[in-house]
Amino acid sequence: MADRTRAWDLRDRADHTPRTLCFGPRDLVVLSGLPGSGKSTLMRRAVTGRRVDSQDTRERFAARLPRCLPYALYRPLVRAAHYLALRRALRTGQPVVVHDCGTQPWVRAWLARSARRAGGTLHLVLLDVPEQTARAGQRQRGRGVSRYAFARHRRTTARLLGAVQRGELPAGCDSAVLLDRPAADAVQRIVFTG
């Protein structure tokens, strides 16, 4: 991809993918992709600083609630807790990596405003994996999303991917990095320096 767009396509380049993704000391990074694409795995492995992952929030709720209780019943509580945790993290003014739950434009707008207030910028890291790989990732962790929710995620992820491939950064983002699964597996650290 052309550097003038500040977008880097690292798909099909696992052997040449940098082991470390570096961002500025006041920047925010939003990690997006299909459910099951490996966002939480990448965050847990590579982020040593502050991270806000909706999957962590879901797991904390699931550990406290009866197993027979369907996720759909407590999903609103998980989302509320996730956004409260995100709000607390953003108020510190420190760099943070955020699992973008549902690739919602309003979340990215909120993150971009927060980054600007802290004197930084917002960066998108987008995992582009085939639908079958994402579904296998869901099965592997023993959880899945509904067909309706997956279709919604697929549409929004496809829009993001299409924009970046055309050289158009999503609103509020200063840069974008595209990773496939092998490239994501090659990334060992996401750091904030400067």
Residue frames as a rotation matrix with the C-alpha (Angstrom) as fourth column:
MET 1
0.580 0.815 0.000 0.00
0.815 -0.580 0.000 0.00
0.000 0.000 -1.000 0.00
ALA 2
0.090 -0.520 0.850 1.09
0.407 -0.760 -0.508 3.54
0.909 0.391 0.143 -0.60
ASP 3
-0.472 -0.372 -0.799 2.70
0.876 -0.094 -0.474 5.19
0.101 -0.924 0.370 2.40
ARG 4
-0.885 0.156 0.438 0.97
-0.095 -0.983 0.159 8.49
0.455 0.099 0.885 1.53
THR 5
0.135 0.991 0.005 -2.25
-0.282 0.034 0.959 6.97
0.950 -0.131 0.284 2.82
ARG 6
-0.482 -0.414 0.773 -0.47
-0.856 0.033 -0.516 5.82
0.188 -0.910 -0.370 5.99
ALA 7
0.672 0.651 0.354 -1.84
-0.679 0.732 -0.056 2.34
-0.295 -0.203 0.934 5.41
TRP 8
-0.465 -0.872 -0.151 0.25
-0.884 0.446 0.142 -0.80
-0.056 0.199 -0.978 5.45
ASP 9
0.693 0.668 -0.271 -0.88
-0.703 0.710 -0.048 -4.10
0.160 0.224 0.961 4.00
LEU 10
-0.351 -0.861 0.368 1.05
-0.922 0.386 0.023 -6.89
-0.162 -0.331 -0.930 5.74
ARG 11
0.598 0.604 0.527 -1.17
-0.451 0.797 -0.402 -9.70
-0.663 0.003 0.749 4.49
ASP 12
0.964 -0.241 0.116 0.69
0.255 0.696 -0.671 -12.51
0.081 0.676 0.732 2.70
ARG 13
0.310 -0.899 0.309 3.91
-0.278 -0.397 -0.875 -11.15
0.909 0.186 -0.373 4.18
ALA 14
0.987 0.163 -0.013 4.24
-0.036 0.293 0.955 -13.12
0.160 -0.942 0.295 7.41
ASP 15
0.428 -0.895 -0.124 7.97
0.902 0.432 -0.014 -13.67
0.066 -0.106 0.992 6.82
HIS 16
-0.513 -0.616 0.597 8.46
0.607 -0.753 -0.255 -9.90
0.607 0.232 0.760 6.50
THR 17
0.577 0.772 0.266 5.98
0.278 -0.492 0.825 -8.71
0.768 -0.402 -0.499 9.12
PRO 18
-0.328 -0.683 0.652 7.58
-0.482 -0.472 -0.738 -6.60
0.812 -0.557 -0.175 11.84
ARG 19
-0.399 0.118 -0.909 7.62
0.628 0.758 -0.177 -8.42
0.668 -0.642 -0.376 15.17
THR 20
-0.466 0.209 -0.860 6.75
0.713 -0.487 -0.505 -5.14
-0.524 -0.848 0.078 16.91
LEU 21
0.112 0.539 0.835 4.12
0.750 -0.597 0.285 -2.56
0.652 0.594 -0.471 15.96
CYS 22
-0.607 -0.452 -0.654 5.17
0.771 -0.535 -0.346 0.83
-0.194 -0.714 0.673 17.36
PHE 23
0.338 0.733 0.590 2.92
0.700 -0.615 0.364 3.80
0.629 0.289 -0.721 18.04
GLY 24
-0.297 -0.464 0.835 3.34
-0.085 -0.858 -0.507 7.18
0.951 -0.222 0.215 19.72
PRO 25
-0.912 -0.233 -0.338 3.27
0.282 0.242 -0.928 7.67
0.298 -0.942 -0.155 23.51
ARG 26
-0.692 0.715 -0.103 -0.21
-0.350 -0.457 -0.818 9.26
-0.631 -0.529 0.567 23.52
ASP 27
-0.626 0.415 -0.660 -1.78
-0.681 0.121 0.722 7.24
0.379 0.902 0.207 20.72
LEU 28
-0.006 0.668 0.744 -4.72
-0.605 0.590 -0.534 4.86
-0.796 -0.454 0.401 20.82
VAL 29
-0.866 -0.226 -0.447 -4.96
-0.492 0.554 0.672 1.67
0.095 0.801 -0.590 18.79
VAL 30
0.156 0.935 0.319 -8.25
-0.813 0.305 -0.497 0.06
-0.561 -0.182 0.807 17.85
LEU 31
-0.891 -0.443 0.100 -8.10
-0.353 0.813 0.463 -3.62
-0.287 0.377 -0.881 16.90
SER 32
0.100 0.982 -0.158 -10.93
-0.828 -0.006 -0.561 -4.76
-0.552 0.187 0.813 14.61
GLY 33
-0.796 -0.261 -0.546 -11.94
-0.554 0.675 0.486 -7.87
0.242 0.690 -0.682 12.71
LEU 34
0.069 0.863 -0.500 -14.50
-0.438 0.476 0.762 -10.63
0.896 0.166 0.412 12.57
PRO 35
0.463 0.125 0.878 -15.48
-0.864 0.285 0.415 -12.45
-0.199 -0.950 0.240 15.78
GLY 36
0.819 -0.205 0.536 -13.04
0.129 0.976 0.176 -15.34
-0.559 -0.075 0.826 16.06
SER 37
0.873 -0.480 0.091 -10.37
0.006 -0.176 -0.984 -13.66
0.488 0.860 -0.151 13.90
GLY 38
0.234 -0.826 -0.512 -7.84
0.861 0.421 -0.285 -13.59
0.451 -0.374 0.810 16.74
LYS 39
0.287 -0.091 0.954 -8.17
-0.102 -0.993 -0.064 -10.06
0.953 -0.079 -0.294 18.18
SER 40
0.863 0.097 0.495 -8.18
-0.491 -0.068 0.869 -11.12
0.118 -0.993 -0.012 21.83
THR 41
0.775 -0.629 0.059 -5.37
0.609 0.769 0.193 -13.63
-0.166 -0.114 0.979 21.25
LEU 42
0.133 -0.736 0.663 -3.23
0.646 -0.443 -0.622 -10.93
0.752 0.511 0.417 19.66
MET 43
0.447 0.084 0.890 -4.00
-0.411 -0.865 0.289 -8.47
0.794 -0.495 -0.352 22.46
ARG 44
0.972 -0.030 0.234 -3.15
-0.204 0.391 0.898 -10.94
-0.119 -0.920 0.374 25.21
ARG 45
0.579 -0.795 0.178 0.09
0.809 0.588 -0.006 -11.95
-0.100 0.148 0.984 23.56
ALA 46
-0.054 -0.695 0.717 1.38
0.848 -0.411 -0.334 -8.60
0.527 0.591 0.611 22.27
VAL 47
0.309 0.227 0.924 0.04
-0.097 -0.959 0.267 -5.81
0.946 -0.172 -0.274 24.48
THR 48
-0.361 -0.508 -0.782 2.06
0.761 0.325 -0.562 -5.27
0.539 -0.798 0.269 27.63
GLY 49
-0.985 0.030 0.169 0.47
-0.105 -0.884 -0.456 -1.93
0.136 -0.467 0.874 28.50
ARG 50
-0.500 0.864 0.055 -3.14
-0.332 -0.132 -0.934 -0.95
-0.800 -0.486 0.353 28.99
ARG 51
-0.932 0.313 -0.185 -5.71
-0.077 0.329 0.941 -2.85
0.355 0.891 -0.283 26.95
VAL 52
-0.415 0.880 0.230 -9.50
-0.615 -0.086 -0.784 -2.87
-0.670 -0.467 0.577 26.99
ASP 53
-0.903 0.051 -0.427 -10.97
-0.289 0.662 0.691 -6.06
0.318 0.748 -0.583 25.56
SER 54
-0.046 0.977 0.206 -14.70
-0.974 -0.089 0.209 -6.76
0.223 -0.191 0.956 25.57
GLN 55
0.258 0.095 -0.962 -13.87
-0.167 0.985 0.053 -10.49
0.952 0.147 0.270 25.62
ASP 56
-0.790 -0.563 -0.244 -12.15
0.187 0.156 -0.970 -10.08
0.584 -0.812 -0.018 28.99
THR 57
-0.670 0.615 0.415 -15.29
-0.742 -0.541 -0.395 -8.37
-0.019 -0.573 0.819 30.30
ARG 58
0.274 0.806 -0.524 -17.49
-0.783 0.503 0.366 -11.17
0.559 0.310 0.769 28.96
GLU 59
-0.093 -0.391 -0.916 -15.31
0.148 0.904 -0.401 -13.82
0.985 -0.173 -0.026 30.57
ARG 60
-0.952 -0.230 0.200 -15.42
-0.138 -0.260 -0.956 -12.07
0.272 -0.938 0.216 33.95
PHE 61
-0.218 0.951 0.219 -19.23
-0.976 -0.208 -0.068 -12.03
-0.020 -0.228 0.973 33.84
ALA 62
0.335 0.365 -0.869 -19.41
-0.532 0.834 0.145 -15.64
0.777 0.414 0.474 32.64
ALA 63
-0.556 -0.644 -0.525 -17.20
0.094 0.579 -0.810 -16.79
0.826 -0.500 -0.262 35.53
ARG 64
-0.951 0.176 0.254 -19.61
-0.299 -0.326 -0.897 -15.30
-0.075 -0.929 0.363 38.08
LEU 65
-0.124 0.984 -0.124 -22.92
-0.979 -0.142 -0.147 -16.32
-0.162 0.103 0.981 36.53
PRO 66
0.164 0.246 0.955 -24.57
-0.211 0.955 -0.210 -19.75
-0.964 -0.167 0.209 36.23
ARG 67
-0.808 -0.582 0.094 -23.41
-0.075 0.260 0.963 -21.61
-0.585 0.770 -0.254 33.13
CYS 68
-0.393 0.732 0.556 -26.99
0.865 0.500 -0.048 -22.24
-0.313 0.462 -0.830 32.05
LEU 69
0.340 0.518 -0.785 -27.65
0.258 -0.854 -0.452 -18.49
-0.904 -0.049 -0.425 31.71
PRO 70
0.433 -0.156 0.888 -27.58
0.901 0.095 -0.422 -17.55
-0.019 0.983 0.182 27.99
TYR 71
-0.605 -0.774 -0.186 -25.15
0.749 -0.633 0.196 -14.78
-0.270 -0.020 0.963 27.03
ALA 72
-0.441 0.489 0.752 -27.97
0.478 -0.582 0.658 -12.89
0.760 0.650 0.023 25.31
LEU 73
0.583 0.742 -0.331 -29.52
0.659 -0.194 0.727 -12.21
0.475 -0.642 -0.602 28.73
TYR 74
0.597 -0.381 -0.706 -26.47
0.530 -0.474 0.703 -10.51
-0.603 -0.794 -0.081 30.20
ARG 75
-0.038 -0.596 0.802 -24.95
0.985 -0.158 -0.070 -9.07
0.168 0.788 0.593 26.99
PRO 76
0.579 0.260 0.773 -26.22
0.265 -0.956 0.123 -5.53
0.771 0.134 -0.623 27.81
LEU 77
0.965 -0.261 -0.022 -24.40
-0.042 -0.236 0.971 -5.68
-0.258 -0.936 -0.238 31.15
VAL 78
0.254 -0.910 0.327 -21.20
0.811 0.385 0.441 -6.84
-0.527 0.153 0.836 29.46
ARG 79
0.091 -0.187 0.978 -21.38
0.818 -0.546 -0.180 -4.00
0.567 0.817 0.104 26.94
ALA 80
0.858 0.261 0.443 -22.08
-0.012 -0.851 0.524 -1.41
0.514 -0.455 -0.727 29.65
ALA 81
0.793 -0.608 -0.050 -19.15
0.172 0.145 0.974 -2.70
-0.585 -0.781 0.219 31.73
HIS 82
0.115 -0.759 0.641 -16.88
0.977 0.202 0.064 -2.72
-0.178 0.619 0.765 28.66
TYR 83
0.251 0.022 0.968 -17.70
0.545 -0.830 -0.122 0.89
0.800 0.558 -0.220 27.79
LEU 84
0.984 0.044 0.172 -17.27
-0.120 -0.548 0.828 1.99
0.130 -0.835 -0.534 31.40
ALA 85
0.499 -0.862 0.084 -13.84
0.532 0.382 0.755 0.34
-0.684 -0.332 0.650 31.48
LEU 86
0.021 -0.454 0.891 -13.00
0.967 -0.215 -0.133 2.03
0.252 0.865 0.434 28.19
ARG 87
0.694 0.305 0.652 -14.12
0.187 -0.951 0.246 5.40
0.695 -0.049 -0.717 29.55
ARG 88
0.917 -0.395 -0.056 -11.92
0.008 -0.123 0.992 4.96
-0.398 -0.911 -0.110 32.64
ALA 89
0.196 -0.893 0.406 -8.93
0.833 0.370 0.411 3.99
-0.517 0.258 0.816 30.47
LEU 90
0.149 -0.098 0.984 -9.40
0.813 -0.554 -0.178 6.97
0.563 0.827 -0.003 28.14
ARG 91
0.922 0.272 0.277 -9.66
0.081 -0.833 0.547 9.43
0.380 -0.481 -0.790 31.02
THR 92
0.599 -0.769 -0.224 -6.10
0.499 0.141 0.855 8.56
-0.626 -0.624 0.468 32.08
GLY 93
0.775 -0.304 -0.553 -4.73
-0.566 -0.723 -0.396 10.05
-0.280 0.620 -0.733 28.85
GLN 94
-0.221 -0.870 0.441 -2.40
-0.498 0.490 0.716 7.03
-0.839 -0.061 -0.541 28.57
PRO 95
-0.495 0.017 -0.869 -1.99
-0.834 0.270 0.480 4.93
0.243 0.963 -0.119 25.42
VAL 96
-0.200 0.507 0.838 -4.37
-0.461 0.706 -0.537 2.00
-0.864 -0.494 0.093 25.14
VAL 97
-0.927 0.042 -0.372 -5.22
-0.308 0.480 0.821 -0.82
0.213 0.876 -0.433 22.75
VAL 98
-0.329 0.912 0.244 -8.97
-0.677 -0.048 -0.735 -1.34
-0.658 -0.407 0.633 22.37
HIS 99
-0.839 0.284 0.464 -10.87
0.471 0.805 0.360 -4.33
-0.272 0.521 -0.809 21.04
ASP 100
-0.772 0.572 -0.276 -13.42
-0.628 -0.751 0.203 -2.57
-0.091 0.331 0.939 18.83
CYS 101
-0.657 0.598 0.460 -16.61
0.252 0.748 -0.614 -4.40
-0.711 -0.287 -0.642 19.72
GLY 102
0.276 0.870 0.409 -18.66
0.678 0.126 -0.724 -4.56
-0.681 0.477 -0.555 16.55
THR 103
-0.646 -0.619 0.446 -16.51
0.755 -0.431 0.495 -2.09
-0.114 0.656 0.746 14.59
GLN 104
0.437 0.886 -0.153 -18.92
0.875 -0.459 -0.157 0.69
-0.210 -0.065 -0.976 15.50
PRO 105
-0.017 -0.442 0.897 -18.17
0.633 -0.699 -0.332 4.07
0.774 0.562 0.292 13.86
TRP 106
0.719 0.317 0.619 -19.29
-0.190 -0.766 0.614 5.94
0.669 -0.559 -0.490 16.98
VAL 107
0.855 -0.491 -0.167 -16.71
0.381 0.376 0.845 4.03
-0.352 -0.786 0.508 19.05
ARG 108
0.013 -0.894 0.448 -13.93
0.998 -0.018 -0.065 5.00
0.067 0.448 0.892 16.64
ALA 109
0.226 0.129 0.966 -15.13
0.271 -0.960 0.065 8.63
0.936 0.247 -0.252 16.70
TRP 110
0.977 0.147 0.154 -15.02
-0.116 -0.235 0.965 8.59
0.178 -0.961 -0.213 20.51
LEU 111
0.559 -0.829 -0.017 -11.53
0.706 0.466 0.533 7.06
-0.434 -0.311 0.846 20.46
ALA 112
-0.013 -0.562 0.827 -10.30
0.858 -0.431 -0.279 9.59
0.513 0.706 0.488 17.89
ARG 113
0.576 0.281 0.768 -11.56
-0.074 -0.917 0.391 12.51
0.814 -0.283 -0.508 20.03
SER 114
0.978 -0.209 -0.013 -9.93
0.051 0.179 0.983 11.03
-0.203 -0.961 0.185 23.11
ALA 115
0.289 -0.921 0.261 -6.61
0.941 0.323 0.100 10.54
-0.177 0.216 0.960 21.29
ARG 116
0.081 -0.224 0.971 -6.64
0.533 -0.813 -0.232 14.14
0.842 0.537 0.053 20.02
ARG 117
0.843 0.287 0.455 -7.39
-0.200 -0.617 0.761 15.48
0.499 -0.732 -0.463 23.51
ALA 118
0.821 -0.570 0.019 -4.39
0.253 0.394 0.883 13.56
-0.511 -0.721 0.468 24.84
GLY 119
0.347 -0.701 -0.623 -2.17
-0.738 -0.614 0.280 14.89
-0.578 0.363 -0.731 22.04
GLY 120
-0.619 -0.545 0.566 -2.07
-0.123 0.779 0.615 11.63
-0.776 0.311 -0.549 20.11
THR 121
-0.349 0.502 -0.791 -3.80
-0.932 -0.095 0.351 9.96
0.101 0.860 0.501 17.19
LEU 122
0.340 0.570 0.748 -5.95
-0.536 0.771 -0.345 6.90
-0.773 -0.283 0.568 16.55
HIS 123
-0.573 -0.561 -0.598 -4.62
-0.819 0.371 0.437 3.91
-0.023 0.740 -0.672 14.61
LEU 124
0.598 0.796 0.092 -6.54
-0.768 0.602 -0.219 0.97
-0.230 0.060 0.971 13.18
VAL 125
-0.762 -0.647 0.025 -5.17
-0.611 0.732 0.302 -2.58
-0.213 0.215 -0.953 13.16
LEU 126
0.290 0.939 -0.184 -7.55
-0.924 0.224 -0.311 -4.72
-0.251 0.260 0.933 11.09
LEU 127
-0.617 -0.416 0.668 -7.43
-0.294 0.909 0.295 -8.51
-0.730 -0.014 -0.683 11.05
ASP 128
0.127 0.589 -0.798 -8.55
-0.988 0.006 -0.153 -9.83
-0.086 0.808 0.583 7.68
VAL 129
-0.815 -0.327 0.479 -9.26
-0.331 0.940 0.077 -13.53
-0.475 -0.096 -0.875 7.95
PRO 130
-0.710 0.593 -0.379 -11.59
-0.215 0.330 0.919 -15.74
0.670 0.734 -0.107 5.89
GLU 131
0.086 0.868 0.489 -15.04
-0.896 -0.147 0.419 -16.32
0.435 -0.474 0.765 7.33
GLN 132
0.663 0.159 -0.732 -14.30
-0.010 0.979 0.204 -20.05
0.749 -0.128 0.651 7.82
THR 133
-0.376 -0.884 -0.277 -11.19
0.424 0.102 -0.900 -19.21
0.824 -0.456 0.336 9.86
ALA 134
-0.648 0.205 0.733 -13.15
-0.604 -0.725 -0.331 -16.81
0.464 -0.658 0.594 12.06
ARG 135
0.477 0.879 -0.002 -15.90
-0.728 0.396 0.559 -19.38
0.492 -0.265 0.829 12.63
ALA 136
0.374 -0.442 -0.815 -13.26
0.372 0.877 -0.305 -21.99
0.850 -0.189 0.492 13.50
GLY 137
-0.701 -0.651 0.291 -11.78
0.055 -0.456 -0.888 -19.51
0.711 -0.607 0.356 15.97
GLN 138
-0.140 0.749 0.647 -15.20
-0.906 -0.361 0.221 -19.15
0.399 -0.555 0.730 17.61
ARG 139
0.735 0.423 -0.530 -15.60
-0.258 0.897 0.359 -22.92
0.627 -0.127 0.768 17.86
GLN 140
-0.084 -0.886 -0.456 -12.11
0.360 0.400 -0.843 -23.24
0.929 -0.235 0.286 19.30
ARG 141
-0.865 -0.244 0.439 -12.94
-0.263 -0.524 -0.810 -20.93
0.428 -0.816 0.389 22.19
GLY 142
-0.750 0.587 -0.303 -16.30
0.660 0.692 -0.293 -22.65
0.038 -0.420 -0.907 22.71
ARG 143
-0.103 0.722 -0.684 -18.37
0.333 -0.623 -0.708 -19.56
-0.937 -0.301 -0.176 21.96
GLY 144
-0.655 -0.068 0.753 -19.96
0.754 -0.131 0.644 -18.13
0.054 0.989 0.137 18.90
VAL 145
-0.739 0.489 -0.464 -22.08
-0.324 -0.861 -0.392 -15.24
-0.591 -0.140 0.794 17.82
SER 146
0.176 0.901 0.397 -25.49
0.172 0.369 -0.914 -15.53
-0.969 0.229 -0.090 16.23
ARG 147
-0.157 -0.159 0.975 -25.85
0.957 0.218 0.190 -15.74
-0.243 0.963 0.118 12.47
TYR 148
0.771 0.512 0.379 -27.39
0.581 -0.809 -0.087 -12.26
0.262 0.287 -0.921 12.47
ALA 149
0.808 -0.507 -0.299 -24.56
-0.127 -0.647 0.752 -10.76
-0.575 -0.570 -0.587 14.57
PHE 150
-0.097 -0.893 0.440 -21.89
0.462 0.351 0.814 -12.45
-0.882 0.282 0.378 12.46
ALA 151
0.145 0.219 0.965 -23.47
0.985 -0.125 -0.119 -11.09
0.095 0.968 -0.234 9.26
ARG 152
0.977 0.210 0.048 -23.48
0.200 -0.967 0.161 -7.58
0.080 -0.148 -0.986 10.77
HIS 153
0.446 -0.889 -0.107 -19.82
-0.090 -0.163 0.982 -7.93
-0.890 -0.429 -0.153 11.77
ARG 154
-0.114 -0.484 0.868 -18.99
0.803 0.469 0.367 -9.26
-0.584 0.739 0.335 8.30
ARG 155
0.570 0.406 0.715 -20.61
0.770 -0.567 -0.293 -6.24
0.286 0.717 -0.635 6.61
THR 156
0.981 -0.183 -0.065 -18.91
-0.141 -0.902 0.408 -3.66
-0.133 -0.391 -0.911 8.82
THR 157
0.218 -0.951 0.217 -15.52
0.091 0.241 0.966 -5.38
-0.972 -0.191 0.139 8.59
ALA 158
0.039 -0.147 0.988 -15.86
0.960 0.281 0.004 -5.60
-0.279 0.948 0.152 4.80
ARG 159
0.873 0.304 0.381 -16.60
0.404 -0.889 -0.217 -1.86
0.272 0.343 -0.899 4.64
LEU 160
0.737 -0.664 -0.122 -13.51
-0.305 -0.489 0.817 -1.06
-0.602 -0.565 -0.563 6.72
LEU 161
-0.007 -0.765 0.644 -11.35
0.418 0.583 0.696 -3.40
-0.908 0.274 0.316 4.66
GLY 162
0.349 0.221 0.911 -12.65
0.937 -0.075 -0.341 -2.00
-0.007 0.972 -0.234 1.37
ALA 163
0.999 0.033 0.040 -11.98
0.031 -0.999 0.039 1.58
0.041 -0.038 -0.998 2.47
VAL 164
0.440 -0.898 0.021 -8.41
-0.301 -0.125 0.945 0.82
-0.846 -0.422 -0.325 3.54
GLN 165
-0.059 -0.453 0.889 -7.71
0.691 0.624 0.364 -1.12
-0.720 0.636 0.277 0.34
ARG 166
0.581 0.316 0.750 -8.90
0.775 -0.496 -0.391 1.91
0.249 0.809 -0.533 -1.66
GLY 167
-0.489 -0.847 0.208 -6.48
0.689 -0.521 -0.504 4.09
0.535 -0.103 0.838 0.30
GLU 168
0.021 0.580 0.814 -9.21
-0.299 -0.773 0.559 5.72
0.954 -0.255 0.157 2.40
LEU 169
-0.904 -0.328 -0.273 -8.57
0.166 0.318 -0.933 5.71
0.393 -0.889 -0.233 6.12
PRO 170
0.032 0.943 -0.330 -11.69
0.858 0.144 0.493 5.31
0.512 -0.299 -0.805 8.26
ALA 171
0.444 0.232 0.866 -12.87
-0.034 -0.961 0.276 8.55
0.896 -0.152 -0.418 9.83
GLY 172
0.863 -0.101 0.495 -10.69
-0.499 -0.324 0.804 9.60
0.080 -0.941 -0.330 12.74
CYS 173
0.757 -0.602 0.252 -7.87
0.448 0.761 0.469 7.12
-0.474 -0.242 0.846 12.01
ASP 174
0.507 -0.680 -0.530 -4.36
-0.669 -0.698 0.256 8.39
-0.544 0.225 -0.808 11.31
SER 175
-0.520 -0.660 -0.542 -3.11
-0.850 0.459 0.258 5.05
0.079 0.595 -0.800 9.99
ALA 176
0.678 0.692 0.246 -4.21
-0.696 0.713 -0.086 1.50
-0.235 -0.112 0.965 9.29
VAL 177
-0.605 -0.796 -0.017 -2.41
-0.778 0.587 0.224 -1.84
-0.168 0.149 -0.974 9.34
LEU 178
0.552 0.755 -0.353 -3.93
-0.814 0.581 -0.031 -4.87
0.182 0.304 0.935 7.61
LEU 179
-0.585 -0.706 0.399 -2.99
-0.777 0.630 -0.023 -8.29
-0.235 -0.323 -0.917 8.98
ASP 180
0.278 0.587 -0.761 -3.99
-0.537 0.751 0.384 -11.77
0.797 0.302 0.524 7.94
ARG 181
0.980 0.175 0.097 -3.74
-0.175 0.508 0.843 -14.60
0.098 -0.843 0.528 10.47
PRO 182
0.493 -0.856 -0.153 -0.07
0.830 0.516 -0.211 -15.53
0.259 -0.023 0.966 9.73
ALA 183
-0.204 -0.561 0.802 0.97
0.243 -0.823 -0.513 -11.86
0.948 0.090 0.304 9.91
ALA 184
0.509 0.453 0.732 -0.96
-0.598 -0.426 0.679 -11.41
0.619 -0.783 0.054 13.17
ASP 185
0.959 -0.179 -0.220 0.75
0.273 0.794 0.543 -14.51
0.078 -0.581 0.810 14.56
ALA 186
0.147 -0.972 0.182 4.12
0.784 0.002 -0.621 -12.96
0.604 0.234 0.762 13.68
VAL 187
0.082 -0.074 0.994 3.45
-0.299 -0.953 -0.047 -9.79
0.951 -0.293 -0.100 15.71
GLN 188
-0.165 -0.258 -0.952 4.91
0.733 0.614 -0.294 -10.27
0.660 -0.746 0.088 19.17
ARG 189
-0.453 -0.024 -0.891 4.55
0.765 -0.523 -0.375 -6.79
-0.457 -0.852 0.255 20.66
ILE 190
0.269 0.486 0.831 2.39
0.641 -0.735 0.222 -3.69
0.719 0.473 -0.509 20.30
VAL 191
-0.161 -0.492 -0.856 4.21
0.961 -0.275 -0.023 -0.85
-0.224 -0.826 0.517 22.01
PHE 192
0.868 0.364 0.338 3.97
0.405 -0.912 -0.059 2.89
0.287 0.188 -0.939 22.55
THR 193
0.033 -0.953 -0.301 7.28
0.973 -0.038 0.228 4.74
-0.229 -0.301 0.926 22.38
GLY 194
0.126 -0.099 0.987 8.59
0.643 -0.750 -0.157 8.26
0.756 0.654 -0.031 22.08
